[in-house]
Structure formats: C-alpha cells, structure tokens
Amino acid sequence: MQFTSVQGFLDHVQSELDANRLILPTLPDIALKVKNAVANGDISAKELADMIVTDAALSTQVIRVANSPKYRGAAEINNIQTAVSRLGNNTIRILVTSLVMKQMFCPSSKLLENIFRKIWEQSINVSSISRALCAFVPHLNSEEAMLAGLIHQIGKLPILMLVETIPEFRDSPARTEKLLQKAHPAVGKLIMDAWDFPENLKPVVSEYVNFQYNSGPKADYVDVVQVAFLQSIAGTDRPACRVDCSAVPSFAKLGFSANTEILEIEGISDEIEIARSMLS
C-alpha cells in the first residue's frame, strides 16, 4: 500500500474507521464514569469517592495530589472522600482524566515502545508548562490547561496502530515521524469528537500547530498549549523551532514578547515541577 500524500493517508484512516477496522482510543471506564457523573450534577463527594476507590492506583494518586503544595491544608489527607471534598468535583473530573491518560500510551508491540514513550514524555512536558502558564491567564483553569497539554498529541496513537501494519512506514522511522507530525492534528480532531470533550478543549489537538491561530483578544487553551509546545522544543531540531515567535499571536495574548525566556521567570519552574509530580 502506497500513499502519495498525507490526505491519502487520512482518507485511509477514515475508510478503516468506517469499516470498523480501526478503533479510536477510548477513555478508561473510571474517567468516563467520573466525567459523566460530574456533568450530570448533584453528586456527593462520597459518591465520587466510591467510584474512584475501585481503582487503587488512581486512589493513591488523587490522595497524593490533594496533599501536594497547591492543595494541601493544615492536616494531611489519607482517604479518598476527604481528598474529593478538598479538590472539588470539577477539579476531580479533570484530574482523574489526566491521571488515567497514561494508560493509553501503552505500545502494542516492542517496535513502538520507544515512540510511545517519547510522545508521553513530550505530553507531560507540554502539560506541565501549560499548567504553569495559567498564572498569567487567570481566566483559564490550570487543571484544564494541564489536561489540554496531555491531549495535544493524542492523534498520534491511532496513526501508530495503523502504520505498524503498513511496511512502507513500519520499516522507515523517518517516514513514520514525518507522517505523525503532519497527520496527527486531523486524527486528533476525530478523537475529540468521539470523546465528546468540552468545546474549549477540542480545538487544542488540531490548532496548536497553527501558528497564526487567533480566536480573539483573550487567550484560550490553544494559546496556552501552543506557547508551552514551542517552549518545550526550544533548542531542538524540530521543524517548529524555525517559527518566528514574534508573529505568533499566542505569545502576546499571554503577555509575553517573543524573546521572553518564559521558563526562567521566577516561580515557573516550581509550578512545572508540581505538575510533573502530579502526573508521574
């Protein structure tokens, strides 16, 4: 099978989806249950805690986050219900989705293990920076920004599942990487529609590499993730490093000049490390 363009590959993706031969990634059950319960409203901390406690690893992570520098109170928390009460339902909804995302970055073969690991590491990096950047855009939610950073490359996952079966990509890491870079925003959009994600997060996966993106005078989550992404790859040989940041509206909307060393701003590194510890 030969593809002469990215669009040709995307057409193949759609035909595989239509024939039920390609399954888009799905959120783990626990994330769906919590998401739907909070969306429906009128759910108690105890009821949410009863859902979360069925997953021991997730329970441990939620308690750890509730005791983190951002959220900890006078007394240490050691049970899920108290953790849920401290964090609040909406934060729990976002946090649970973020914490279980790692389960989707598990390769189906040894061949893909290194690629999956790199994508997950990049996702954590962008996610952590995105959360920290919310200090400069207080109308945005830092946990939403963290989740936005985690999903920004989600479109790469089904592409990897497909290319493993196509020799022209499976046997050529360079071609696979080029395809991933060009095709993942469009595939990510399909996933966002399938997941019924909040409207304010959906555009992130398809627009974060549109460096002329401008949705209006106030920064949104695309702007935050875009700046975080460009900061995360600074100094590498990634093609996006050649982008003229002075022409990227997102920097000005977050209050930065193109040459600002964002990661050197006082307090930013500490916030990034807090987010990393939440996701590790």
QUIJO-V748641 format. One record per helix or strand. SS is the DSSP state (~ for helix, > for strand). FROM is the first residue (numbers start at 1). LEN is the number of residues. If there is no record, write none. Layout:
{{SS;FROM;LEN} {SS;FROM;LEN}}
This chain:
{{~;6;13} {~;29;12} {~;45;8} {~;56;11} {~;80;8} {~;89;17} {~;110;27} {~;142;10} {~;156;8} {~;167;4} {~;173;23} {~;199;4} {~;204;4} {~;221;12} {~;239;4} {~;245;3} {~;249;5} {~;262;3} {~;268;12}}
